Amino acid sequence: MGPRFPLLVAALASCLPPALGCVICDTKVVEALKSLEMDYLPGHLETEHHKNLMKRVNQAVQDFKDLPLDEDSYMGVVDEPTLEKASWSLLKDLKRITDSDVKGELFVKELFWMLHQQKETFARYVALFQKDAFCPNKCGMMLQTLIWCSNCQKQVHACRKSMDCGERNVKVHEMEDMILDCELNWHQASQGLTDYSFYRVWRNKSETLLYKGKEPTLIKTMVEPKDAGTYRCQLGTVKSSPATIIRFHVKGCFAIGLRRILDTPLIP
């Protein structure tokens, strides 16, 4: 392969901006890189170049933690789904290279070009995470498990907004069902949630617990005029603070409902 081969390895690796980083937190990536060294390099690259090549590769996948922090693109953390997508993309491309059975200088070129492309892919994933998935709650407290790229440590992050998630006006007719829905879009993505609790709020501000459990809806069948009024839903967390609080103002169109019943013929 000639004496210029070590220079080729060093030159290609130095062209890579600080990259990837967090993917090294995935054990599947660590195992794949180990397999690359132990199983693929023998027979595809001269032995004296193995150590230097793997040093450069490992550095490339660790250097993302050195990227400048930016609240729009990178703040040093990712969530588990983002890490999983980035790792799968890297592993897929690495397998494509090894399945091709490419050797020598061509193998080195393809490997580092792939890492360059994967760096850009990861940057897009993490930017989307910070735009759409990081603290998507407009109100309440969302608990997320985040991975710190600098040390691969997992911590639960509490994204705190106002616990008051507003009021809902609900209209029901007599003898129909009243359905109060307390679930918000981000509830299923949050961790550390416990139970939904629905309360009837009386005029003197006292409350009566109507339901407590995992279901986010309260259903009252065959409503009557006495069911009109104010209700409150609270979603609990493993922490002391609730995740969300929503109030419902139920108004009844009872005369209309009664008229419907009276106007319905007994015999079709």
KAHUBEL-V814996 format. One record per run of one state. SS is the DSSP state (helix for helix, strand for strand, loop for the rest). FROM is the first residue (numbers start at 0). TO is the last residue. If there is no record, write none. Layout:
BEGIN
ss | from | to
SS | FROM | TO
SS | FROM | TO
END
This chain:
BEGIN
ss | from | to
loop | 0 | 3
helix | 4 | 13
loop | 14 | 19
helix | 20 | 24
loop | 25 | 25
helix | 26 | 39
loop | 40 | 45
helix | 46 | 65
loop | 66 | 68
strand | 69 | 69
loop | 70 | 72
strand | 73 | 73
loop | 74 | 75
strand | 76 | 78
helix | 79 | 98
loop | 99 | 102
helix | 103 | 132
loop | 133 | 139
strand | 140 | 147
loop | 148 | 151
strand | 152 | 159
loop | 160 | 162
strand | 163 | 172
loop | 173 | 176
strand | 177 | 180
loop | 181 | 185
helix | 186 | 188
loop | 189 | 191
strand | 192 | 200
loop | 201 | 205
strand | 206 | 212
loop | 213 | 215
strand | 216 | 219
loop | 220 | 223
helix | 224 | 226
loop | 227 | 227
strand | 228 | 236
loop | 237 | 242
strand | 243 | 252
helix | 253 | 262
loop | 263 | 267
END
